[in-house]
Structure formats: C-alpha cells, structure tokens
Amino acid sequence: MDHAGEELVQKLGLDYIRCERVSCIVSQGSKARRVIARIHTLGKAMQEGMRSGPFYTIELISENFEKQLEEEKTKTLIHELLHIPHSFGGGFRHHKLHVNARTVEREWKKLQSGKGKNQNLFTQ
C-alpha cells in the first residue's frame, strides 16, 4: 500500500490491517458505470494452495474515481478499507452493518478531527 493509504490506515486506527498485504491499483477501460472502486481477495482454497495467506487489492476504476472531488476519493478509499475484517483472514465485511454511508462518514469525521488542515491524501 502506498504512503497515503498507510497514513489513512494509521490515522483511522485500523491497526489490524497489514498494509504490506494490501495493494491499490488503478484500472482503466472498465465498462462499469456506477462502480467507483472495489476490493478483491483470493478465496481460502487459493490462499492455502499458493501458501500465500490473505492479500487484498483495492481497485480504483479510473474513469469514475478520477471524476470525484478529493474528499470523495478519500471516502471511497475508507469505504473499501472498511470491507477488510478485523481478523484479516481473507474474507470481507459486508454492506449494511459494517460498510455503509454512516460508518464511512463516522470514519471521515474521525480523520478530520485528527488531521487538522491537511485533509487531502491524493495530491502532494
């Protein structure tokens, strides 16, 4: 995971996320209209067969992600990180209870209260 992602994980206190086992990629050419980002992992059988352990990839759909304001980009990344369970075992936390507008907004506010003026993680 890049520096901005690691900083986000740290500031939100998501210490169960092993940043070295998470990557973030930008894809192009997607036909998805409403998808901004998605998170992927290998199933347990593949992890065991490859002897790799859990690994997550956050895919940012460039055509949709890049259109967002910087604040929304950060919220999108928060949303995807919230899908990673506390066990960091290769599964996902589902929408409704754990990953929803309310939980993303709560984490966004937590980030803002601890970050001060510099709230933009996507520009240098």
Residue pairs with C-beta under 8 A, 6 or more apart in sequence:
1 9
1 19
1 20
1 22
1 23
1 24
2 24
4 121
4 122
5 19
5 22
5 24
5 58
5 77
6 19
7 121
8 74
8 77
8 78
8 81
8 111
8 121
9 15
9 17
9 19
9 81
11 110
11 111
11 114
11 115
12 78
12 81
12 107
12 110
12 111
13 110
14 81
14 84
16 84
16 86
16 87
16 88
17 81
17 84
17 88
18 88
21 53
21 54
21 55
21 56
21 88
22 55
22 56
22 57
22 58
22 84
23 55
23 56
23 57
23 58
24 57
24 58
24 60
24 77
25 57
25 58
25 59
25 60
26 59
26 60
26 62
26 65
27 59
27 60
27 61
27 62
28 62
28 63
29 63
30 61
30 62
30 63
30 64
32 61
32 64
33 64
34 64
35 61
35 64
36 60
36 61
36 64
36 65
36 68
36 76
37 58
37 59
37 60
37 61
37 65
37 76
37 77
37 79
37 80
38 58
38 59
38 61
38 80
39 56
39 57
39 58
39 59
39 80
39 83
39 84
39 92
40 56
40 57
40 58
40 59
41 54
41 55
41 56
41 57
41 90
41 91
41 92
42 50
42 52
42 55
42 90
43 90
44 90
46 52
47 53
47 54
47 55
47 90
53 90
54 88
54 89
54 90
55 90
56 84
58 77
58 80
58 81
60 76
65 73
65 76
68 76
70 119
70 120
70 121
70 122
70 123
71 108
71 119
73 121
73 122
74 108
74 111
74 119
74 120
74 121
74 122
75 104
75 105
75 108
77 121
78 104
78 107
78 108
78 111
79 99
79 104
82 93
82 98
82 99
82 103
82 104
82 107
83 92
83 93
83 98
83 99
84 92
84 93
85 91
85 92
85 93
93 99
111 119
112 119
